[in-house]
Structure formats: structure tokens, C-alpha cells
Amino acid sequence: MSFPINDKYWVNTLDFVQKNIKYGNKIVAPDEFEEKFTGFLSYRSIIDNSFNNFQWVIIHKGMMDNLKYAFLEKVVNECIIVFANEVFVIFTNHTSMVALNHNFIHLQSFWEKIKTLKNLNTARTTNKQQPNLNFLNERLLFTADAVRFNIKTLGYEYARSLREQLTIPSNLSPQKINLQSKACQQNDIESDWFFYWCQEMKTPVVYHRKLWEFCYILQALYEYDLLTPGRKGLGFGCGEEPLPSILAAYDIEITATDLDPTASAAQGWIETKQNMSSVEKILHPELCTKELFTKNVSLKYVDMNAIPAYLEGKYDFCWSACALEHLGSIKNGLLFIENSLKTLVPGGISIQTTEFNYLEEQETIDNYGTVLFRKKDFEGIAKKLTAAGHQVAPLDFNIGSRVLDRFIDLPPYNSKVHEFAQEAHLRLLIDGFASTSFGMIIRKAV
């Protein structure tokens, strides 16, 4: 199996081990890591290998059913946990390393699964003398990978069938819809305004939240009459997204920013193609001529946690598409929304999309590489900005009631076994929390 280089959770896990593994160490990990380590041992090999034969164990939370509980118990008792993210937990017997706190947010689902497997193991041991007619099917029924495969397949196939039934008008034109600060919904994907912006971006209509974010930003710009020649726009964390190109085609002057390549490499963004290392990389020639792009687009390396003063007060609008949840904490993300207004002229528009933990009012992921904002976080920043004289488009937290509004996609998100990859990706599970995209629109005080 090839390593999923476009999945940031896999990439971040790999990066941690590569920085800390010692020469000659052996590592037990999912098969995808085989190409990355010379001392690789697959999950299948641990049956025949002594625990003393390896120094590292990468546990994929979704594959724990494939491991014998006795092995997991031994790892937990004899190793220390040194890393955890939404998908993986890393153990090592190098006791000189700093262990993670047992209550670390990304370990919660791991401990819950360990408890479940322990109870199941105890039940099996207690009843081992009793005949079990379902023994051959038991492993399949309790394997998370099989369940995940079935869920993803049904969801993706349903979304594909919906997409094939869509009737997209041939005479589309932009229209104002009184766009609010809102969550991504299935109804949006099936709306004429969404069809129009997909047409403008020359991309097929799919039920994917990232496409929704781009269309949402473009729709917001249209609503506020900002898609006119001579305007100036500032994009934060642009990576290789299409927005700079499509906006340049409107003869709008765009400053596209991203994290400095050196810092991006350390975070895995370049390898996952979420960073731009040159202005040429963000040109989408199908959306904009090279002449217009060269005239209108410039590249700046900017830390969103420290917006430089030279960008202040210059732009008619600014935007970011799912970037501010990567600023280290919920506090930093909300502060960025506030600080983004400093880059605007009076009456300028700030449009931001980010992660929305829509099922939890209190518990969430904070102080980590990807944080999840709650309803109260959006309400808090909206109240603060309004008190300062800015205008926030009304907050609409309705996530919809259609089938794909309730379908939660599961990792891995670049599944190689599904022909129609990410056909139903309006919601996703991030370390046990259901998340979707949420857009905010703020007009700076005049």
C-alpha cells in the first residue's frame, strides 16, 4: 500500500517518528509505513515477534480491532505514549522521551477503545468453553475497518447518485441570496448560486465542503459588489487554492499569502500540497490568463498569528478558506478574525471559513494543530465585533436535515478503495468530533 501523502494526519505522524527514531530501531505500524522505514514490522508480524524486537509502535485508532488485546495491553503497560493526533497514537520504549498526559484530548477515544476491547476480551475468556457458532464472523462484525468501509461506500454512492440526478440550468447567472454567516448544507450544494460558482471555477458539482467554502467566499464577494475591476483583495493561507486565479480574472488586485515555506515544511503542509512556495504554483490557467494573473497577483509569506503592519488598511476584502483552525488554539483563531479587519479599508469585508464542531457545546479540540470551533465561539466573537461597531452577517447554525447533512465521513479521507472519492464530504469525524465548514462575513466599521 502506498503512503497517503495527502493526508495530514499520516504525514504529521510520519514526521514525528522520523525526527525521533534512532538508527537501527524497529517499528510496528500499518502497512502504509513500510516504504518509509527500513526497520518496519507490519501488524501481522507481531504474532511471531517478541516485544523486545521493536522500539516503536504506531497505533491507528481505526485498526485497533485488528490487533490482539494482549499485544495492546503489553504496549500500554510497557511503553510510553509520546504522540497522538486525530488518527494515530505513537508508543516507544525510549524512556528518555517526554510522555503525553493520560488525559490529552486525542487520547480519549483511544482509552475508550482500549476499555471496549478489554471488556470484549474478558467476555471471550469467560465464555471460552461455550460453543460460539458466530466465531468465524465475529472478527468481521467487530472490525472498525469493515464498518468504516461500508459506511463510506453507502454514503459516497448515495451522493454520486444524487449528483447524477441534478438538473443544472444552462443559463446560469450570479444572484444575490442574502447570504448569512452559516454552516455548509446539502441544500447549498443543490442551489443555483452554488452551480454558478462551480461553473465559474470550471469544476464539477460535488458534495464536498471544501468546494462549498470556495463558492461561499465568491458568493459573499458578489453579494457585497466586490467582484469589480480595480478592487484589492487579500487572501490568507491560500495554498494552491483557485480563488486568487478566479479573482485575478475579474481584474482584481490580489495579495495571496501563506506561511513561509520553511515553517510549512516543518508542519507537513508542503508535502500535503497545502502550501504555495511560488506565485506560479497558484496560477490556474483554466481560470485566468497568465497576463491578467501576472498583472494582478502577488505573493507574500505571512504568519496569520502576526499580520504585518504593512498590510493594514489597504484592502477592500480579505478571506481565508479553512486556515484559521490551524493557528494553534481557538483563542488564536478568533483573534485572527478580529485582526483581519485591520487589513481592510473602512466598510471592507472579511470572509472566513473554518471548522465547526456542531454537535458539542462544551467539549472540543483546542490547543492543537487543528482546533474545532463551537457555536459559543462564533457567538462570542460576533458579539465582540458588533460591540466594536463592525457588522456581522447573522449567524445561522442550522446544519440542515437532509441525508448528507447527517452523513459523517470517516477517515481515511483519501480512500484508495472507493472509486468515487469524497463524494459525500460535507461532514467529517475529527478525533471523535463531528465537524463541518462554517462561514462568517464581517463588514468593518465605517
C-alpha positions as CSV (number, residue, x, y, z in Angstrom):
1,M,0.0,0.0,0.0
2,S,1.3,3.4,-0.8
3,F,1.7,6.0,1.9
4,P,-1.1,8.6,1.9
5,I,1.0,11.7,1.4
6,N,-2.1,13.9,1.0
7,D,-3.4,13.1,4.5
8,K,-2.1,15.5,7.1
9,Y,-2.7,13.1,10.0
10,W,-0.5,10.4,8.4
11,V,2.1,13.0,7.4
12,N,2.3,14.6,10.8
13,T,2.7,11.1,12.4
14,L,5.5,10.2,10.0
15,D,7.2,13.5,10.6
16,F,7.3,12.9,14.4
17,V,8.8,9.4,14.1
18,Q,11.4,10.4,11.5
19,K,12.6,13.2,13.8
20,N,12.9,10.9,16.9
21,I,13.6,7.4,15.7
22,K,17.2,6.1,16.3
23,Y,19.4,4.2,13.9
24,G,18.6,0.5,14.0
25,N,15.2,0.9,15.7
26,K,12.3,-1.2,14.5
27,I,8.8,0.0,14.3
28,V,5.4,-1.7,14.2
29,A,3.0,0.2,12.1
30,P,0.2,-0.1,9.4
31,D,1.4,-1.4,6.1
32,E,1.4,2.1,4.5
33,F,4.5,3.0,6.6
34,E,6.6,0.2,5.1
35,E,8.1,2.4,2.4
36,K,9.2,4.9,5.0
37,F,11.2,2.8,7.4
38,T,13.9,0.2,6.9
39,G,13.1,-1.4,10.3
40,F,9.4,-1.8,9.5
41,L,7.2,-4.6,11.0
42,S,3.6,-4.9,10.0
43,Y,0.7,-5.5,12.4
44,R,0.6,-9.1,11.0
45,S,4.2,-9.8,12.1
46,I,3.8,-9.1,15.8
47,I,2.4,-12.6,16.4
48,D,5.8,-14.0,15.6
49,N,8.0,-11.3,17.1
50,S,9.0,-10.7,20.7
51,F,8.1,-7.4,22.2
52,N,11.8,-6.8,22.7
53,N,12.3,-6.8,18.9
54,F,10.9,-3.3,18.3
55,Q,11.2,0.1,19.8
56,W,8.2,2.0,18.3
57,V,4.5,1.2,17.8
58,I,2.2,3.3,15.7
59,I,-1.4,2.5,16.6
60,H,-4.1,3.5,14.1
61,K,-7.2,4.0,16.2
62,G,-9.4,2.7,13.5
63,M,-7.3,-0.5,13.2
64,M,-7.2,-1.5,16.8
65,D,-9.7,-4.3,16.2
66,N,-7.1,-5.9,14.0
67,L,-4.6,-6.2,17.0
68,K,-4.8,-8.8,19.7
69,Y,-5.8,-7.2,23.0
70,A,-2.9,-8.9,24.7
71,F,-0.5,-7.1,22.5
72,L,-2.2,-3.7,23.0
73,E,-2.2,-4.3,26.8
74,K,1.5,-5.1,26.7
75,V,2.3,-1.9,24.7
76,V,0.2,0.3,27.1
77,N,1.9,-1.2,30.2
78,E,5.5,-1.3,29.0
79,C,5.8,1.7,26.7
80,I,5.1,5.4,26.9
81,I,2.9,7.5,24.7
82,V,4.8,10.3,23.0
83,F,2.4,11.5,20.3
84,A,-1.2,11.4,19.4
85,N,-3.4,13.1,16.8
86,E,-6.9,12.6,15.4
87,V,-5.9,9.2,13.9
88,F,-2.8,7.8,15.5
89,V,-1.1,7.1,18.8
90,I,2.6,6.6,19.0
91,F,4.3,4.4,21.7
92,T,8.0,4.0,22.3
93,N,10.2,2.2,24.9
94,H,12.7,5.1,24.8
95,T,12.0,6.2,28.3
96,S,14.1,9.4,27.9
97,M,11.3,10.9,25.8
98,V,8.6,13.1,27.3
99,A,5.3,11.2,27.8
100,L,1.9,12.7,26.9
101,N,-0.6,13.4,29.6
102,H,-3.0,10.5,30.0
103,N,-5.9,12.9,29.6
104,F,-4.6,14.5,26.3
105,I,-7.6,15.2,24.1
106,H,-6.5,12.9,21.3
107,L,-6.1,10.0,23.7
108,Q,-9.7,10.0,24.9
109,S,-11.0,7.9,22.0
110,F,-8.0,5.6,22.3
111,W,-8.7,4.8,26.0
112,E,-12.4,4.3,25.3
113,K,-11.5,1.7,22.6
114,I,-9.0,0.0,25.0
115,K,-11.7,-0.3,27.6
116,T,-14.1,-1.8,25.0
117,L,-11.5,-4.3,23.8
118,K,-10.7,-5.2,27.4
119,N,-14.3,-6.0,28.1
120,L,-14.7,-8.0,24.9
121,N,-11.5,-9.9,25.7
122,T,-12.8,-10.6,29.2
123,A,-16.1,-11.9,27.9
124,R,-14.3,-14.1,25.4
125,T,-12.1,-15.6,28.1
126,T,-15.1,-16.2,30.5
127,N,-17.1,-17.9,27.8
128,K,-14.3,-19.7,26.0
129,Q,-15.6,-23.2,26.9
130,Q,-19.0,-22.4,25.4
131,P,-19.6,-23.0,21.7
132,N,-19.7,-19.9,19.6
133,L,-21.5,-20.5,16.3
134,N,-20.7,-17.0,15.1
135,F,-16.9,-17.3,15.7
136,L,-16.0,-17.0,12.1
137,N,-18.0,-13.9,11.6
138,E,-17.1,-12.2,14.9
139,R,-13.9,-10.6,13.7
140,L,-15.6,-9.0,10.7
141,L,-18.5,-7.8,12.7
142,F,-16.4,-6.1,15.2
143,T,-13.7,-4.8,12.8
144,A,-13.9,-1.0,12.6
145,D,-12.3,-1.1,9.1
146,A,-15.2,-3.2,7.8
147,V,-17.8,-0.9,9.3
148,R,-16.0,2.2,8.1
149,F,-15.7,0.7,4.6
150,N,-19.5,0.0,4.5
151,I,-20.4,3.5,5.8
152,K,-18.2,5.3,3.4
153,T,-19.3,3.2,0.4
154,L,-23.0,3.8,1.1
155,G,-22.6,7.5,1.7
156,Y,-20.4,8.0,-1.4
157,E,-22.6,6.0,-3.6
158,Y,-25.7,7.9,-2.4
159,A,-24.0,11.2,-3.0
160,R,-22.9,10.1,-6.5
161,S,-26.4,9.1,-7.4
162,L,-27.8,12.4,-6.2
163,R,-25.2,14.3,-8.2
164,E,-26.1,12.4,-11.4
165,Q,-29.8,13.4,-10.9
166,L,-29.0,17.1,-10.5
167,T,-30.5,19.3,-13.2
168,I,-28.1,22.2,-13.7
169,P,-29.6,25.1,-15.7
170,S,-27.7,26.1,-18.9
171,N,-28.3,29.9,-18.5
172,L,-26.8,30.4,-15.0
173,S,-26.1,33.9,-13.8
174,P,-25.0,35.2,-10.4
175,Q,-27.8,36.1,-7.9
176,K,-27.9,37.7,-4.5
177,I,-29.4,35.5,-1.9
178,N,-28.9,37.5,1.3
179,L,-26.0,35.2,2.3
180,Q,-25.6,34.7,6.1
181,S,-22.8,33.5,8.4
182,K,-23.7,29.9,8.2
183,A,-22.9,26.2,8.1
184,C,-22.4,24.1,5.0
185,Q,-25.7,22.4,4.0
186,Q,-26.8,19.9,1.3
187,N,-29.3,22.4,0.1
188,D,-26.5,24.8,-0.7
189,I,-24.8,22.2,-3.0
190,E,-28.1,21.9,-4.9
191,S,-28.7,25.6,-5.3
192,D,-28.3,27.7,-8.5
193,W,-25.9,30.1,-6.7
194,F,-23.6,27.1,-6.0
195,F,-24.0,25.7,-9.5
196,Y,-23.0,29.1,-10.9
197,W,-19.7,29.4,-8.9
198,C,-18.8,25.8,-9.8
199,Q,-19.3,26.8,-13.4
200,E,-17.1,29.9,-12.9
201,M,-14.4,27.7,-11.3
202,K,-14.8,25.1,-14.1
203,T,-15.2,22.3,-11.7
204,P,-17.9,19.6,-11.4
205,V,-20.6,19.9,-8.8
206,V,-19.8,17.5,-5.9
207,Y,-21.0,17.2,-2.3
208,H,-17.7,18.4,-0.8
209,R,-17.3,21.1,1.9
210,K,-14.1,22.5,0.5
211,L,-15.8,23.3,-2.7
212,W,-18.6,24.8,-0.7
213,E,-16.1,27.1,1.1
214,F,-14.8,28.5,-2.2
215,C,-18.3,29.0,-3.5
216,Y,-19.4,30.6,-0.2
217,I,-16.5,33.1,-0.4
218,L,-17.2,34.0,-4.0
219,Q,-20.9,34.4,-3.3
220,A,-20.2,36.7,-0.4
221,L,-17.9,38.8,-2.6
222,Y,-20.7,39.1,-5.2
223,E,-23.3,40.0,-2.5
224,Y,-21.2,43.0,-1.4
225,D,-20.4,44.1,-5.0
226,L,-16.7,43.3,-4.7
227,L,-16.2,41.4,-7.9
228,T,-15.4,44.5,-10.0
229,P,-12.2,45.6,-11.6
230,G,-9.9,47.8,-9.5
231,R,-10.7,46.2,-6.2
232,K,-8.0,44.9,-3.9
233,G,-8.2,41.6,-2.1
234,L,-6.0,39.8,0.5
235,G,-6.1,36.0,0.8
236,F,-4.7,34.3,4.0
237,G,-3.3,30.7,3.9
238,C,-4.1,30.4,0.2
239,G,-2.0,27.3,-0.5
240,E,-2.8,26.3,-4.1
241,E,-6.5,27.1,-4.0
242,P,-8.2,28.5,-7.1
243,L,-9.5,31.8,-5.6
244,P,-6.5,34.0,-6.5
245,S,-6.8,33.0,-10.1
246,I,-10.5,33.4,-10.5
247,L,-10.4,36.8,-8.7
248,A,-7.5,38.0,-10.9
249,A,-9.6,37.2,-13.9
250,Y,-12.1,39.9,-12.7
251,D,-9.1,42.3,-12.9
252,I,-8.9,42.5,-9.1
253,E,-5.5,43.1,-7.5
254,I,-4.8,40.1,-5.2
255,T,-2.2,39.6,-2.5
256,A,-2.1,35.9,-1.8
257,T,-0.4,34.9,1.4
258,D,0.8,31.7,3.0
259,L,3.1,30.5,5.7
260,D,6.8,30.7,4.9
261,P,7.9,27.5,3.2
262,T,10.4,26.7,5.9
263,A,7.7,26.7,8.6
264,S,5.3,24.9,6.3
265,A,7.7,22.1,5.7
266,A,8.1,21.6,9.4
267,Q,4.3,21.3,9.7
268,G,3.9,19.0,6.7
269,W,1.9,21.5,4.6
270,I,4.2,21.4,1.6
271,E,4.2,17.6,1.3
272,T,0.4,17.7,1.5
273,K,0.2,20.4,-1.2
274,Q,-1.4,22.8,1.3
275,N,1.3,25.5,0.9
276,M,2.4,27.6,-2.0
277,S,6.2,28.0,-2.5
278,S,6.0,30.3,-5.5
279,V,3.4,32.6,-7.1
280,E,3.5,30.5,-10.3
281,K,2.2,27.4,-8.4
282,I,-1.1,29.1,-7.7
283,L,-1.9,30.0,-11.3
284,H,-4.9,28.0,-12.6
285,P,-4.5,28.7,-16.3
286,E,-8.1,27.4,-17.0
287,L,-9.4,30.3,-14.8
288,C,-7.2,33.2,-15.7
289,T,-4.9,34.2,-18.4
290,K,-1.2,34.4,-17.5
291,E,-1.2,38.1,-18.5
292,L,-4.0,39.0,-16.1
293,F,-2.6,36.8,-13.3
294,T,0.9,38.3,-13.6
295,K,-0.6,41.8,-13.5
296,N,-2.9,41.2,-10.5
297,V,-1.4,38.6,-8.2
298,S,1.5,38.9,-5.8
299,L,2.7,36.5,-3.1
300,K,3.6,37.3,0.5
301,Y,4.7,35.0,3.3
302,V,2.6,35.9,6.3
303,D,2.1,34.3,9.7
304,M,-1.6,34.6,10.4
305,N,-0.8,34.9,14.1
306,A,1.3,38.1,13.4
307,I,-0.2,40.0,10.5
308,P,2.4,42.6,9.5
309,A,1.6,46.3,9.7
310,Y,2.4,46.9,6.1
311,L,-0.8,45.1,5.1
312,E,-3.1,47.2,7.3
313,G,-5.8,49.5,5.8
314,K,-5.2,48.6,2.1
315,Y,-7.8,46.1,1.0
316,D,-11.5,46.1,0.1
317,F,-11.8,42.5,1.2
318,C,-9.9,39.6,2.8
319,W,-10.6,35.9,3.1
320,S,-9.3,32.6,4.3
321,A,-10.7,29.1,3.5
322,C,-10.3,26.7,6.4
323,A,-6.9,28.1,7.6
324,L,-7.6,29.8,10.9
325,E,-8.2,26.5,12.7
326,H,-4.5,25.7,12.2
327,L,-3.3,28.7,14.2
328,G,-2.6,26.7,17.4
329,S,-5.7,27.4,19.5
330,I,-9.3,28.6,19.4
331,K,-8.1,31.8,21.0
332,N,-5.6,32.5,18.2
333,G,-8.2,31.7,15.5
334,L,-10.7,34.2,17.0
335,L,-8.0,36.8,17.4
336,F,-7.1,36.4,13.7
337,I,-10.7,37.0,12.7
338,E,-10.6,40.3,14.7
339,N,-7.1,41.2,13.4
340,S,-8.0,40.5,9.8
341,L,-10.3,43.6,9.9
342,K,-7.2,45.8,10.3
343,T,-6.1,45.0,6.8
344,L,-9.3,46.5,5.4
345,V,-10.4,49.9,4.4
346,P,-13.5,51.2,6.3
347,G,-16.5,49.2,5.2
348,G,-14.3,46.4,3.9
349,I,-15.4,42.8,4.0
350,S,-13.8,39.9,5.9
351,I,-14.9,36.4,4.9
352,Q,-13.6,33.4,6.8
353,T,-14.5,29.7,6.7
354,T,-13.3,27.3,9.3
355,E,-14.2,24.1,11.3
356,F,-17.4,23.9,13.2
357,N,-17.9,21.3,16.0
358,Y,-21.7,21.3,15.5
359,L,-22.7,18.6,18.0
360,E,-20.9,19.6,21.1
361,E,-21.5,22.8,23.2
362,Q,-18.5,22.3,25.5
363,E,-16.0,19.6,24.7
364,T,-13.9,20.2,21.6
365,I,-10.3,20.1,20.3
366,D,-8.2,23.1,21.4
367,N,-4.5,23.9,21.6
368,Y,-3.6,21.6,18.8
369,G,-2.7,21.6,15.1
370,T,-6.3,21.6,14.1
371,V,-8.9,23.1,16.5
372,L,-12.7,22.9,16.3
373,F,-14.8,26.0,17.0
374,R,-18.1,25.7,18.8
375,K,-21.3,27.7,18.5
376,K,-20.4,29.7,21.5
377,D,-17.0,30.6,20.0
378,F,-18.7,32.1,16.9
379,E,-21.3,33.9,19.1
380,G,-18.6,35.3,21.3
381,I,-16.5,36.8,18.5
382,A,-19.6,38.1,16.8
383,K,-20.7,39.9,20.0
384,K,-17.3,41.4,20.4
385,L,-17.0,42.6,16.9
386,T,-20.5,44.1,16.9
387,A,-19.7,45.9,20.2
388,A,-16.8,47.5,18.4
389,G,-19.0,48.9,15.6
390,H,-18.5,46.2,13.0
391,Q,-21.4,44.4,11.2
392,V,-21.6,40.6,11.4
393,A,-23.9,38.8,9.0
394,P,-26.5,37.0,11.1
395,L,-25.3,33.6,12.5
396,D,-27.2,30.6,11.2
397,F,-26.2,27.4,12.9
398,N,-28.8,25.2,11.2
399,I,-26.8,22.3,9.7
400,G,-29.8,21.1,7.6
401,S,-32.0,18.0,7.8
402,R,-31.2,16.2,4.5
403,V,-29.4,12.8,4.4
404,L,-26.0,14.2,3.6
405,D,-26.4,16.8,6.3
406,R,-26.4,13.8,8.7
407,F,-23.8,11.6,7.0
408,I,-20.4,12.0,8.7
409,D,-17.5,10.9,6.6
410,L,-14.8,8.8,8.3
411,P,-11.0,8.7,7.9
412,P,-9.1,7.9,5.8
413,Y,-10.3,10.6,3.6
414,N,-8.2,9.7,0.6
415,S,-9.5,6.1,0.5
416,K,-8.0,4.2,-2.4
417,V,-10.8,1.6,-2.5
418,H,-13.6,4.0,-3.3
419,E,-13.9,4.8,-6.9
420,F,-15.9,8.0,-6.1
421,A,-13.6,9.5,-3.5
422,Q,-15.1,12.0,-1.1
423,E,-18.4,12.2,-2.9
424,A,-20.1,12.8,0.4
425,H,-17.8,15.0,2.5
426,L,-20.0,17.8,4.0
427,R,-19.4,16.4,7.5
428,L,-16.4,14.5,8.8
429,L,-15.2,13.0,12.0
430,I,-12.1,14.5,13.6
431,D,-10.9,12.5,16.6
432,G,-14.5,11.7,17.7
433,F,-16.0,15.1,17.0
434,A,-18.4,15.7,14.1
435,S,-17.3,18.8,12.2
436,T,-18.4,20.8,9.1
437,S,-17.5,24.1,7.5
438,F,-18.8,27.3,8.8
439,G,-18.5,30.7,7.1
440,M,-18.5,34.2,8.7
441,I,-18.9,37.5,7.0
442,I,-17.9,40.7,8.7
443,R,-18.1,44.3,7.4
444,K,-15.6,46.6,9.0
445,A,-16.9,49.7,10.8
446,V,-17.0,52.8,8.6
